[in-house]
Amino acid sequence: MQADLTVVINIAAGDITYADLTVTSLAKAHRKCAKEIILIVDDTKAQFSDFYDHQKRYHEPEFSQKIQKIKAITQQLKQDGLVDKVINTSDFSARNLSKKYSKNFVKATHDFRGAPIIAYLVGFEICTTQYLVRYDGDMLLYQPNTDWALKGIELLKKYPDCIAVSPQPSPPNQNQKNDLNFDPTYWFSTRCTLFDQFKLINTIPFIQVKYGIELLLRKWLNKTYPPAFETILFQRLKKLNFKNYYLVNYDCWLLHPENKNELFINLLPEILSAIEKGNYPIEQANQETLALDIWQKYFKLNAS
């Protein structure tokens, strides 16, 4: 059943070695229900920050070469019918988006860690449906049957304080009984969230004067400025008593790989195959971060 739903997947140059696999998996999970699946390529260089090695991340010509390769991957995914549109952040005016969504209190395209801000705003800007699911391009999803977004839409319609819904952030421990069906919290993760755009539009700009003044002080003191986009959302939506409902006891969950090294690339096809069947090492239960060493042992034991 098709819903009034757009799925947006954000990818960047750093996703080049695995995007074809992870994006394919995410797109297939929503292809039947989504009106549109859109890839947003963050092809914009972040402003300088002392928090990470800015020169190394954006060194030329390597950065531009990676961007061209990631764009080639996205075009192939489009040709294969897995996604409908490919959009670049450079196609949008960061100034206009900052004015609309943050009252110009944050004009930077990325946060102090180099993580995207504008790329997320582009997702809100291009969505033409009431409901929007957005993913970071490295997320791993288990969803065996019904699209989890359909259950999320039910919650968004039923509960006035529900502005967003997310799957369980980690595989469950099957030996632990949980009587909850959903868990409302004030945290809004950018990794994977379903938003009600009709509710969200009434909350912008996300940065109001009081928090904006705090941000200006942090900018002046050079203290974790600009903040992460999920922190900006948290500050705004909590004040309005809006919550993100995490699905509990519903057959879907996520994993986030933080270390995307050679071992991850080598194991990824096996990991995706196992997740598709709902299989995972028991030690991975209740852990949001993919534990590569645990998965490596898991595959060795199952192969023996």
C-alpha positions as CSV (number, residue, x, y, z in Angstrom):
1,M,0.0,0.0,0.0
2,Q,1.5,3.4,-1.0
3,A,1.4,6.1,1.6
4,D,1.8,9.8,1.5
5,L,5.4,9.2,2.2
6,T,8.8,10.5,1.0
7,V,12.0,8.6,1.9
8,V,15.2,10.7,1.9
9,I,18.7,9.1,2.2
10,N,21.6,11.4,2.9
11,I,25.0,10.3,1.6
12,A,28.4,12.0,1.3
13,A,31.9,11.3,0.0
14,G,32.8,9.2,3.0
15,D,30.1,6.7,2.1
16,I,31.7,5.8,-1.3
17,T,32.8,2.3,-0.3
18,Y,29.5,0.9,0.8
19,A,26.7,3.2,-0.3
20,D,25.6,1.0,-3.2
21,L,24.9,-1.8,-0.6
22,T,23.4,0.2,2.2
23,V,21.3,2.5,0.1
24,T,19.9,-0.4,-2.0
25,S,18.9,-2.2,1.3
26,L,17.1,0.9,2.6
27,A,15.4,1.8,-0.7
28,K,14.1,-1.8,-1.1
29,A,12.6,-1.6,2.4
30,H,10.3,1.3,1.4
31,R,10.0,1.0,-2.4
32,K,6.4,-0.3,-2.2
33,C,5.0,2.3,0.2
34,A,6.9,5.5,-0.6
35,K,5.7,7.9,-3.3
36,E,9.3,9.1,-3.7
37,I,12.7,7.9,-2.7
38,I,15.3,10.7,-2.9
39,L,19.1,10.7,-2.5
40,I,20.7,13.8,-1.2
41,V,24.4,14.0,-1.9
42,D,26.3,16.3,0.5
43,D,28.8,17.7,-2.0
44,T,29.5,20.8,0.0
45,K,32.7,21.2,2.0
46,A,32.2,22.0,5.6
47,Q,33.6,25.2,7.1
48,F,36.9,24.9,8.9
49,S,36.9,23.3,12.4
50,D,39.6,22.4,14.9
51,F,37.5,19.4,16.0
52,Y,38.8,17.1,13.1
53,D,41.4,17.1,10.4
54,H,39.6,19.4,7.9
55,Q,42.5,19.5,5.5
56,K,42.6,15.7,5.3
57,R,38.9,15.2,4.8
58,Y,38.6,17.8,2.0
59,H,42.0,17.4,0.4
60,E,41.9,18.0,-3.3
61,P,41.7,16.4,-5.8
62,E,40.7,13.4,-3.7
63,F,37.5,15.0,-2.4
64,S,36.2,16.0,-5.8
65,Q,37.1,12.6,-7.2
66,K,35.1,10.9,-4.4
67,I,32.1,13.2,-5.0
68,Q,32.1,12.3,-8.7
69,K,32.3,8.6,-7.8
70,I,29.5,8.8,-5.3
71,K,27.3,10.7,-7.8
72,A,28.0,7.9,-10.3
73,I,26.7,5.4,-7.8
74,T,23.6,7.4,-7.1
75,Q,22.8,7.7,-10.9
76,Q,23.1,3.9,-11.2
77,L,20.7,3.4,-8.3
78,K,18.3,5.8,-10.1
79,Q,18.6,3.9,-13.4
80,D,17.9,0.7,-11.5
81,G,14.6,2.2,-10.3
82,L,15.6,2.0,-6.6
83,V,15.5,5.8,-6.2
84,D,13.5,8.5,-8.0
85,K,15.6,11.6,-7.7
86,V,19.2,12.5,-6.9
87,I,19.7,16.0,-5.4
88,N,23.0,17.8,-4.4
89,T,23.2,20.2,-1.5
90,S,25.2,22.6,-3.7
91,D,22.0,23.1,-5.8
92,F,20.4,25.0,-2.8
93,S,21.2,28.3,-1.2
94,A,22.6,27.7,2.3
95,R,21.8,31.4,3.1
96,N,18.1,31.0,2.2
97,L,17.8,27.7,4.1
98,S,19.5,29.2,7.2
99,K,17.2,32.2,7.1
100,K,14.0,30.0,6.9
101,Y,14.9,27.3,9.4
102,S,17.3,29.0,11.9
103,K,16.7,32.8,11.6
104,N,20.3,33.0,10.5
105,F,21.5,32.1,14.0
106,V,23.3,29.2,12.3
107,K,24.6,30.0,8.8
108,A,27.1,27.2,8.6
109,T,26.5,24.2,6.3
110,H,27.9,21.7,8.8
111,D,28.2,21.4,12.6
112,F,31.4,21.7,14.6
113,R,32.2,18.0,13.9
114,G,31.7,18.4,10.2
115,A,28.4,16.6,10.2
116,P,25.7,18.0,8.0
117,I,23.1,20.6,8.8
118,I,22.1,22.0,5.4
119,A,21.8,18.5,4.0
120,Y,19.0,17.7,6.5
121,L,17.3,21.0,5.8
122,V,17.2,20.2,2.1
123,G,15.3,17.0,3.0
124,F,12.6,19.0,4.6
125,E,12.6,21.6,1.8
126,I,12.1,19.1,-1.0
127,C,9.5,16.9,0.6
128,T,6.0,17.2,-1.0
129,T,4.2,14.6,1.1
130,Q,2.9,14.8,4.7
131,Y,5.3,12.2,5.9
132,L,9.0,12.1,5.6
133,V,11.4,9.3,6.5
134,R,15.1,10.3,6.5
135,Y,18.1,8.1,6.9
136,D,21.8,8.6,7.1
137,G,23.3,6.5,4.2
138,D,25.2,4.1,6.4
139,M,22.2,2.8,8.5
140,L,21.4,-0.9,8.6
141,L,17.7,-1.8,8.9
142,Y,15.9,-5.0,9.8
143,Q,12.3,-5.0,8.5
144,P,10.9,-8.4,7.5
145,N,7.4,-7.7,6.5
146,T,5.3,-4.5,6.8
147,D,7.0,-1.1,6.2
148,W,7.6,0.3,9.7
149,A,6.7,3.8,8.4
150,L,3.1,2.7,8.1
151,K,3.0,1.9,11.8
152,G,4.7,5.2,12.5
153,I,2.1,7.1,10.5
154,E,-0.6,5.5,12.7
155,L,1.0,6.9,15.8
156,L,1.5,10.3,14.2
157,K,-2.2,10.4,13.5
158,K,-3.3,9.1,16.9
159,Y,-1.1,11.1,19.3
160,P,-1.0,15.0,19.1
161,D,2.4,15.1,20.9
162,C,3.9,12.7,18.4
163,I,5.8,14.6,15.7
164,A,8.3,11.8,14.8
165,V,8.7,8.0,15.0
166,S,11.8,5.8,14.9
167,P,12.5,2.1,14.9
168,Q,14.2,0.4,17.8
169,P,17.8,1.8,17.7
170,S,19.3,-1.7,18.2
171,P,18.4,-5.4,17.9
172,P,16.3,-6.6,20.9
173,N,17.4,-9.0,23.6
174,Q,14.8,-11.8,23.0
175,N,15.1,-13.0,26.6
176,Q,14.0,-9.6,28.0
177,K,10.3,-9.0,28.1
178,N,9.1,-5.5,27.3
179,D,5.5,-4.6,27.8
180,L,5.7,-1.3,26.0
181,N,4.5,-0.9,22.4
182,F,6.2,2.5,21.9
183,D,8.5,4.7,24.0
184,P,8.0,8.5,23.7
185,T,11.2,10.5,24.2
186,Y,12.4,14.1,23.5
187,W,15.4,13.0,21.5
188,F,15.2,13.3,17.7
189,S,17.9,11.2,16.0
190,T,19.1,12.2,12.5
191,R,20.1,8.6,11.8
192,C,16.6,7.5,11.0
193,T,13.4,9.3,11.8
194,L,9.9,9.5,10.3
195,F,8.5,13.1,10.6
196,D,5.0,14.5,10.2
197,Q,5.7,17.5,7.9
198,F,2.4,19.2,8.7
199,K,3.2,19.3,12.4
200,L,6.9,20.2,11.8
201,I,6.2,23.2,9.5
202,N,4.5,25.0,12.4
203,T,7.7,24.7,14.5
204,I,10.1,26.6,12.2
205,P,12.3,28.4,12.6
206,F,13.9,25.8,14.7
207,I,16.1,28.4,16.5
208,Q,14.3,31.0,18.5
209,V,15.8,34.1,20.1
210,K,16.7,32.7,23.6
211,Y,18.5,29.7,22.2
212,G,19.9,31.8,19.4
213,I,21.6,34.1,21.9
214,E,23.2,31.1,23.6
215,L,24.5,29.9,20.2
216,L,26.0,33.3,19.5
217,L,27.9,33.2,22.8
218,R,29.1,29.7,21.9
219,K,30.3,31.0,18.6
220,W,32.1,33.9,20.2
221,L,33.7,31.5,22.7
222,N,34.5,28.9,20.0
223,K,32.7,26.3,22.0
224,T,31.0,23.4,20.1
225,Y,29.5,25.8,17.5
226,P,27.6,25.1,15.3
227,P,25.7,22.4,17.3
228,A,24.6,19.1,15.9
229,F,21.3,19.4,14.0
230,E,19.7,16.8,16.3
231,T,20.5,19.1,19.2
232,I,18.8,22.0,17.4
233,L,15.7,19.9,16.9
234,F,15.8,18.7,20.5
235,Q,16.0,22.2,21.8
236,R,13.0,23.5,19.7
237,L,10.6,20.5,19.8
238,K,11.0,19.7,23.5
239,K,9.9,23.3,24.3
240,L,6.7,22.6,22.3
241,N,6.3,19.2,24.1
242,F,6.7,17.3,20.9
243,K,8.1,13.8,21.1
244,N,9.7,11.1,19.0
245,Y,8.0,7.7,19.6
246,Y,10.4,4.8,19.4
247,L,8.7,1.6,18.2
248,V,9.1,-1.2,20.8
249,N,7.9,-4.7,20.4
250,Y,7.5,-4.0,16.7
251,D,9.4,-6.2,14.3
252,C,12.1,-3.7,13.0
253,W,15.3,-2.4,14.3
254,L,18.5,-0.5,13.3
255,L,22.3,-0.8,13.6
256,H,24.8,2.0,13.1
257,P,28.3,1.2,11.9
258,E,30.7,3.8,13.3
259,N,33.9,2.1,12.2
260,K,33.7,1.7,8.4
261,N,37.2,0.2,8.0
262,E,38.3,-2.6,5.7
263,L,36.9,-5.3,7.9
264,F,33.5,-3.6,7.8
265,I,33.6,-3.4,4.0
266,N,34.5,-7.1,3.8
267,L,31.8,-8.2,6.2
268,L,29.1,-5.9,5.0
269,P,27.5,-8.3,2.5
270,E,27.3,-11.1,5.1
271,I,26.0,-8.6,7.7
272,L,23.2,-7.4,5.5
273,S,22.3,-11.0,4.6
274,A,22.1,-11.9,8.2
275,I,20.1,-8.8,9.2
276,E,17.6,-9.5,6.4
277,K,16.9,-12.9,8.0
278,G,16.7,-11.3,11.5
279,N,19.9,-13.0,12.6
280,Y,22.6,-11.3,14.8
281,P,25.0,-12.2,17.6
282,I,23.3,-12.2,21.0
283,E,26.1,-9.9,22.2
284,Q,24.9,-7.2,19.7
285,A,21.5,-7.1,21.4
286,N,20.7,-3.6,22.9
287,Q,23.8,-2.1,21.3
288,E,23.2,0.6,18.7
289,T,26.7,0.6,17.4
290,L,27.7,-2.3,15.1
291,A,30.3,-4.4,17.0
292,L,32.6,-5.6,14.2
293,D,34.7,-8.0,16.3
294,I,31.5,-9.7,17.6
295,W,30.2,-10.1,14.1
296,Q,33.5,-11.5,12.8
297,K,33.4,-14.2,15.6
298,Y,29.8,-14.9,14.9
299,F,30.4,-15.6,11.2
300,K,33.4,-17.8,12.0
301,L,31.4,-19.9,14.5
302,N,28.5,-20.3,12.0
303,A,30.9,-21.3,9.3
304,S,32.6,-24.0,11.4
